[in-house]
């Protein structure tokens, strides 16, 4: 904490020096600070959005055990068969890796893997082969979740507005809309999934605005993407 207090005055001295040396640079300084503040707010919002999902009676949601291909920060990969768990104390997602080569008495047999220890996780969502297709090796289709803040984010909608989920279920029968945690306009910043951020993205798209008024945010994203794609082709 002392280190933080020491850094704060130094930070403001740098800013004041920049202003005194070049008054014309003030807008640029303000813009930089505003962007940094927004980025910090967005990073802090995501864990709370994630925690809201897990605490609002969604713990019983469909979240089966899958085999994930985990890419660690150092680039190494390992297969981990696990659900996506939640650390209630740290407010973080995690995977539980069980090292079958170690005895059950070994304290290292179970290892917790947090998002910040990884680059990404992915699972193969290619359809399982039937007995008749047993000799056919189908190419894997990896569904990837990027490590972001305190969870992994799986992009389940790609378009002018991208949408991300906390769970590794592509949109379909098993998908839970309450697991949506973030949205992204084109290649911009990934921000929290809420009405305010969504309204800023859709602008004056009347179809999408209508969906927002009915609190159907997922439909608003789809309508906006559809209309934006049509306008692009015209």
C-alpha positions in Angstrom: 0.0 0.0 0.0 2.9 2.4 0.8 4.3 1.8 -2.7 1.0 2.9 -4.2 1.0 6.1 -2.2 4.5 6.9 -3.3 3.6 6.3 -7.0 0.5 8.6 -7.0 2.4 11.9 -6.4 5.0 10.9 -9.0 2.3 10.2 -11.5 0.7 13.6 -11.1 4.1 15.4 -11.2 4.6 13.8 -14.6 1.2 15.0 -15.8 1.7 18.6 -14.4 5.1 18.7 -16.1 3.6 17.8 -19.4 1.0 20.5 -19.1 3.5 23.2 -18.2 5.8 22.3 -21.1 3.1 22.2 -23.7 -0.3 23.7 -23.0 -1.4 22.7 -26.5 -0.9 19.0 -25.4 -3.6 19.2 -22.8 -6.3 17.6 -24.9 -4.1 14.7 -25.8 -3.2 14.2 -22.1 -6.9 14.2 -21.1 -7.8 11.8 -23.9 -5.1 9.4 -22.8 -6.3 9.5 -19.2 -9.9 9.0 -20.2 -9.0 6.0 -22.3 -7.0 4.5 -19.4 -9.8 5.1 -17.0 -12.3 3.5 -19.3 -10.1 0.5 -19.8 -9.7 0.1 -16.1 -13.4 0.3 -15.5 -14.1 -2.3 -18.2 -11.5 -4.7 -16.7 -13.2 -4.2 -13.2 -16.7 -4.7 -14.6 -16.2 -8.1 -16.0 -15.5 -10.1 -12.8 -18.7 -8.5 -11.3 -20.7 -9.5 -14.3 -19.3 -13.0 -14.1 -20.1 -13.2 -10.3 -23.6 -11.9 -10.9 -24.2 -14.8 -13.3 -23.0 -17.5 -10.9 -24.8 -16.0 -7.9 -28.2 -15.4 -9.4 -29.5 -18.9 -9.1 -27.5 -20.1 -12.1 -25.3 -22.5 -10.3 -27.4 -25.4 -11.5 -27.2 -24.3 -15.2 -25.9 -26.7 -17.7 -22.1 -26.8 -17.2 -20.9 -30.3 -18.0 -17.4 -31.7 -17.8 -15.4 -31.3 -21.0 -11.8 -32.0 -22.1 -10.2 -28.6 -22.6 -6.9 -28.0 -24.5 -5.3 -25.4 -22.2 -2.6 -23.1 -23.5 -0.5 -21.8 -20.5 1.2 -18.5 -20.4 4.6 -20.0 -21.4 3.0 -21.6 -24.5 2.9 -25.1 -23.2 -0.4 -27.0 -23.7 -2.1 -29.6 -21.6 -5.4 -31.5 -21.7 -7.7 -30.8 -18.8 -10.9 -32.7 -18.2 -13.0 -30.4 -16.0 -16.1 -28.2 -15.6 -15.6 -24.5 -15.5 -15.8 -23.9 -11.8 -16.1 -20.7 -9.8 -13.9 -19.7 -6.9 -16.5 -18.0 -4.6 -13.8 -16.2 -2.6 -11.7 -14.9 -5.4 -14.6 -14.4 -7.8 -12.7 -16.2 -10.6 -13.4 -19.1 -13.0 -11.1 -22.0 -12.8 -10.4 -25.5 -14.2 -9.4 -28.4 -12.0 -6.6 -30.5 -13.4 -6.3 -34.0 -11.9 -2.9 -35.6 -12.5 -3.7 -39.2 -12.9 0.0 -40.1 -12.7 0.1 -39.1 -9.0 -1.5 -41.0 -6.1 -4.6 -39.8 -4.5 -2.6 -39.1 -1.3 -0.3 -36.7 -3.2 -1.3 -33.0 -2.6 -0.2 -32.1 -6.1 -2.7 -34.5 -7.7 -5.3 -31.8 -8.1 -4.2 -28.5 -9.5 -6.4 -25.4 -9.9 -5.9 -23.4 -13.2 -7.0 -19.8 -13.2 -7.5 -17.7 -16.4 -4.5 -15.4 -15.6 -2.3 -18.5 -15.8 -3.4 -19.1 -19.4 -3.6 -17.6 -22.8 -6.7 -19.5 -23.8 -8.7 -22.7 -23.4 -10.5 -24.6 -26.1 -12.6 -27.7 -26.6 -13.3 -29.8 -29.7 -17.0 -29.3 -30.6 -16.9 -31.5 -33.8 -19.7 -34.0 -33.8 -18.8 -37.4 -32.4 -18.4 -40.1 -34.9 -21.0 -42.9 -35.1 -20.0 -46.6 -35.3 -20.4 -46.5 -39.1 -18.0 -43.5 -39.2 -15.5 -45.1 -36.8 -12.9 -45.3 -39.5 -13.3 -41.7 -40.5 -11.2 -39.2 -38.6 -13.0 -35.9 -38.6 -11.0 -32.7 -38.3 -11.3 -31.1 -34.8 -13.3 -28.0 -34.5 -12.0 -26.1 -31.5 -14.2 -23.6 -29.7 -11.8 -21.2 -28.0 -12.2 -19.1 -24.8 -9.7 -16.2 -24.4 -8.4 -15.5 -20.9 -9.8 -12.2 -19.9 -9.6 -10.7 -16.4 -11.1 -13.4 -14.1 -12.8 -15.7 -16.6 -12.5 -17.2 -20.1 -14.7 -15.6 -22.8 -16.1 -17.7 -25.6 -17.3 -15.8 -28.7 -20.6 -17.3 -29.6 -21.7 -14.5 -32.0 -19.4 -13.0 -34.6 -20.6 -10.0 -36.5 -20.5 -6.2 -36.4 -21.2 -6.8 -32.7 -19.5 -9.8 -31.2 -20.9 -11.4 -28.0 -19.0 -13.5 -25.4 -20.2 -16.2 -22.9 -18.6 -17.5 -19.7 -19.3 -21.1 -20.8 -18.1 -23.2 -23.7 -21.6 -23.9 -25.1 -22.1 -22.5 -28.7 -25.5 -21.0 -29.2 -28.1 -23.7 -29.4 -30.3 -25.9 -27.2 -27.7 -26.0 -24.4 -26.8 -22.3 -24.5 -27.8 -20.2 -21.5 -28.3 -16.5 -22.4 -27.6 -15.6 -18.8 -24.0 -16.6 -19.4 -23.4 -13.7 -21.7 -20.8 -11.5 -20.1 -19.3 -9.1 -22.8 -19.8 -7.5 -26.2 -17.5 -5.9 -28.7 -18.1 -3.6 -31.6 -16.1 -4.8 -34.6 -12.5 -4.9 -33.4 -12.9 -2.5 -30.5 -12.6 -3.0 -26.8 -14.4 -5.9 -25.2 -16.9 -4.3 -22.7 -19.4 -5.5 -20.2 -22.7 -6.8 -21.6 -25.4 -4.3 -20.4 -28.0 -2.0 -21.8 -25.9 1.1 -21.7 -23.0 -0.3 -23.7 -25.3 -2.0 -26.2 -27.2 1.2 -26.8 -24.0 3.0 -27.6 -23.1 0.3 -30.1 -26.4 0.1 -32.0 -26.9 3.8 -32.4 -30.1 4.6 -34.3 -31.0 1.1 -35.5 -34.7 1.1 -34.8 -35.1 -2.7 -34.9 -32.4 -3.1 -32.3 -33.7 -0.3 -30.2 -37.1 -2.0 -30.2 -35.6 -5.2 -28.8 -33.7 -3.3 -26.1 -37.0 -1.7 -25.0 -38.3 -5.2 -24.5 -35.1 -6.1 -22.6 -34.2 -8.6 -25.2 -30.6 -7.7 -25.6 -29.5 -10.8 -27.5 -32.2 -10.2 -30.1 -31.0 -6.6 -30.4 -27.5 -7.8 -31.2 -28.8 -10.2 -33.9 -31.1 -7.5 -35.4 -28.2 -5.0 -35.5 -25.8 -7.5 -37.1 -28.4 -8.4 -39.7 -29.2 -4.8 -40.6 -25.5 -3.8 -40.7 -24.7 -6.7 -43.0 -27.6 -5.8 -45.3 -26.4 -2.1 -45.4 -22.9 -3.3 -46.2 -24.1 -5.2 -49.3 -26.2 -2.3 -50.6 
